[in-house]
Amino acid sequence: MRWWIPLVVGVVVVTACSDSTEQDATTGDSPDETAEADSGPTADGPSTPVDSNHDNSTVTTTAAPQSEPRQDLLGYRASLYPTDFPTERKSLSGTHEIVDAGFPRDVTIDDIEIETIEMPYPALMYTRDDDEIFVIGGTPLAIDNYVSLIDGLPPGENESDPYFAKYDPTTGNIVYLDLDRGSGVPYLGGALVHADGFIYVVSQSHLYRVEPESMTIEASVDLPADGPATVYNGLAVSRTGQLILKSLSFAGGASELSLVDPASLEIVFSLECDCSSPRLTLAVDDNGVEHLYHLNRQQTFRYVVEQDSLTLDETWIARFDPDGTGVNQEPTSPVVVDGQVFYTTNTNVDATLPMRAFWQDVNATYTPDMAPLEGPLLFEDPANRAGWSFSGLAADEATGIFMAVDQQRGLTNAFRPTDDGGIDILWQRELRVSASNTHVTDRQMVYVTDFVDGSNHLVVLDLLTGEEIVRVPTPATRATIGAILFTPDGDVYLASNEPGEPTGFLVRMSVSQE
């Protein structure tokens, strides 16, 4: 095996914290305190819209450059830029799958070269054009604790401020933007590569529109915040092109869904919701209706998405109480596959019950007066021990196979739902997975991580059998709550957080051309 592990020499690093080229639009509070919490808020269910009269100034913008649409992209991608990773979940339906990417099926460890690119605590990654990799980094609230529970090492004391970066794999250049215009809890926000060519980034109750060619903040706006513990996690976009944002309060304050006009950054509609930590999921049903799916510790629900409005669907609200205890664990982000919405319990480390899987038909009727849903146990374990997963399910639409991770006990499995409401576990392996799984569906390959022997490994598995295709030891000495990403030239990237170290890095894995 050829170990090519330099810290990139001669990398051009430019800090681009320039003022916006347009006048910033400002709205809402700008709290200057922070609050910490061990887990996300507990909420009881959805609520009805409330009026919002946010005073936003309008900004003028020109469209950023766009690429020609690609026909091989998977998942629901309306209003997303034609690239494999426009969101951290690959598509708005949350499947974590792509095609024609990564290593060939016959790859061996001797074929792989490794390079490290130093960056301060990288976490989420995105692509746009072929020579563009974008990174959200900084030390987010509680992520070090998740890492410590996976690899058994103490949390790190290193801290870095939120940033958004662009890495050019052809030149090694890195350009950084400080995300320092907001305040409040330094939570893991998110980004979205919009069909208009711009990248929208949310961090610390502040929304940015980034021009990706020049890496400048073209406009930004403060978002409404119900106290200093308000966070925004993730972005979505409707087929109308409007951004969808979700706020949470770790201190028990109000949560809110907002529709934002991408050109003006004006909030055109908002409603209070009993939202929780899972990321938002969108899908269009067979009748052409677009729904926004979400869930909390008590129930699942959805909204009809239209221009300038979100409407609660009162015929699709389902309670779930899998153990009959009334103690439900924070669920994972939903995934929409073939007319079904899939999710699991237990995305938080405070879980006290075993993980269970659930799915609901998008065309069925669910009301709160119906019996709670009962999902099957997700992992084979005679002791029924508690488990949790930070990243939730990944899905392969072509085979109908789902991948699940129990990060508490270091288990990974693949399963198919059965007609009688159970699951057929195809295989189960002991792997200390930390990063979000990614499927390359046409090659039937699954990319995961495994922390073993003091090193974080990239592991490629056969989707159908769980057999190991290749295992790549990386220079990372900690597990990572980071992303796995592919570029069109076949390279594979892993974001390594490295708690306790002065910085982290991207691990770039390439197949040797020799």
HUKAPE-V790920 format. One record per helix or strand of 3 or more residues. SS is the DSSP state (alpha for helix, beta for strand). FROM is the first residue (numbers start at 1). LEN is the number of residues. If there is no record, write none. Layout:
ss: [SS/SS]
from: [FROM/FROM]
len: [LEN/LEN]
This chain:
ss: [beta/alpha/beta/beta/beta/alpha/beta/beta/beta/beta/beta/beta/beta/beta/beta/beta/beta/beta/beta/beta/beta/beta/beta/beta/beta/beta/beta/beta/beta/alpha/beta/beta/beta/beta/beta/beta]
from: [13/109/112/122/133/143/163/174/190/199/206/216/230/243/255/267/281/290/299/309/318/335/340/356/394/401/411/423/438/441/445/455/468/484/492/504]
len: [3/3/8/6/5/9/5/5/5/4/6/7/8/7/6/7/4/6/8/4/3/3/5/6/3/6/7/8/3/3/8/8/6/3/5/8]
